[in-house]
Amino acid sequence: ISGGWNTNNNADRYWRDCAFMYSTLVQKYGYPKTNLYVLVADGTNPAVDYIKYDFVLDEEFYLSTPPDFDGDGTNDITGAASAANVSNAFLELQRRLTPQDQLLMFTIDHGAPSSDAGCGEWDVELCLWYEERLRDVELQALTTNIPCPILFVMGQCMSGGFSDDLNQSNRLIATAAEH
């Protein structure tokens, strides 16, 4: 999942990180593409959706996310990183996965303290596309009924705030930042 929030906050490095993870899973470890849900920015919409931060004067600054992550000429993006698509992906995983499976959830994006009133310092959220949010308690609810072990790898700011809510049986979380 790489939301980006909106065009002006969606860095090209988020796409590169997702493409690297995708290519590693498919090309190095042989995971079938049908086993991957890839939710990035505005999905396959050809509209401009990110800023190229390594801008060189003879290149464009605003670009559209390339849908091909592994260079084989086919679209690898499942959909936009919207709250509805994230929820639908996890509902599908709840139906599809068995206790013998394993799930890796990778996020790279912006993170923030929860915008809900009365939240504590460990209450955080992942920024999604369309300026939507995925709160830590929402992710906990979406993953509670998944019967297999889950490894959460979270690269967004404040990602450590997810660890208290995702501290369930058969769960492991690696974060890039504190709460």
N, C-alpha and C positions, 0 to 999 in steps of 0.2 A: 504494500500500500504506500503510495506516494501522492499525497493530496496536493500540496503546493499552495493551498488557500485561494490564490488568484494569480493572474498572469504576472503582476509586478512582484510577487513573493515566491514564485515558483522557479527555483534555481536549476540550471541545467545539470548540476551535480546530482540532484535527486534522480533524474532520469538515468544518468550514468551509473549510479549505485544500484538501481533496480535492474538495469541491463546487465551489470556484472553478476548480480545474484542469480538472475534468470539464466544467463549463459553458463554459469558455474553448475547450477542444478541440472540443466539439460545436457550440456556438452561434456562436462567432466564426470558427473555422477550418474548420467543416464536416466534421469527422471523423465517420464513421458510428459509432453507438453499438455496433454489433457488433464494432468493432475495439478496444474498450476492455475491459480486465479491471480491475474495481474490487474490491479486497479491503479491507474496513473492519471493524475490531473483530469483533463476533460475527456479521457479515453481516446477514441479514434477520431474525434472531431478534428478536421483539418485546420481549424482556427488557431491563431496564435495563442499559445498558452504558457510560454516560459521565457525567461531572460537568459541570454548567453553571457555569463559573467566573465569569461575569458575573451571578451570582445576585442577584436582587432578592427581598426578603422575601415578596412575594405570588406568587412563581413556584416551581415545583418545582426542586429542586437536582439530583436524579438523574433521568436521562431515557434513552430508547431512541433509538438512531441513526435518523434519518429515512432511508428508503431512496431517496427521490427527491432527486437532486442538482440537477437543472436546472428544477424547478418545473413539469414537464409532467404530473404525476400518475402516472407509471410508475416502477417500481423500477429503479434504476440500479446497484445493488450486485450484483456477481457472486457474492460469498461472503465468508465470514469470513477475516480476515487470519491464517490458521493456516499452520504450516510446510507441511502437506500441500497446501493450496490454492496457496500460492506456488510450490511445486515443480511442481504440476500445470499451473499457468498457464505457467511457463517451458518445460515439456516440450511443451505445445501450441504455444507460439510457435516452438520449434525445428522443429516439423513444418510450421508454417504460413507462416513468413516466408521470403522469398527475398532474394538480394543486392540487389535493386532496392528493397526496403522500407526503412523506418526505424522504430526503436523508441525511445519515450520511456518511461523508468521513473521515476516520481515516488514518493518516500517522505516521509512526515511522521509522526513518532512519537518515542519515546524511543530513544536509542542508549546503548551502554555498552561498557566494555572487555570483551574476550572473557572468558568465565568458564572457558575451558579452561585447564588447568594448563600452565605453561611458555610461555605466550604472550608476545609482545613488545608494546611500547607501540602499535604500529600495528595490532594484532589487535583488531578491534571487532565489534560485532553490532548488528543492528536488533531491537528488541523487537517481538514479534508478540502476537497474542491468545492466550489460554489460557496466558500466561506462557511462551510459546515464544520461540525466538530464531532469527534468520537471521544466521549468521556471514559475515564478509567472504569467506572461502575458499569457503563454500557458494554465495554469490551468483556468485562467479567461475566455479565449476563449472557452475552453471545457465545462465550466459550465454556460455560459451566456444563452444558449438556453434551459436549463433544467427548466421546468415550475413550479417546486415545491420548497418549502423552503429547504435550504441546511444548515446543521451544519457541519462545518469543524473543526476537532480536529487534531491538528498538533503537534507532539512531537519532531520534528527535530530541530537542532540548526538553528537559524536565521528564524524560522518559522513566527515570527512577521512581516517579510517583505512581506508576502503574504496578510496581512490584507488590505493594500491600494488597491490592485487589486481585491480583493474579496469582497469589500465593495459595494455590489449591493443590490437591493431590495430582500427581503426574504432570506437573507444570514446572518449567524452568524458564527464567527470564534473564536476559543479558541486556543491559541498557548502556547508553553512551553518556548519560548524565544523571545527576541526582534529581530528586524531586524538586 
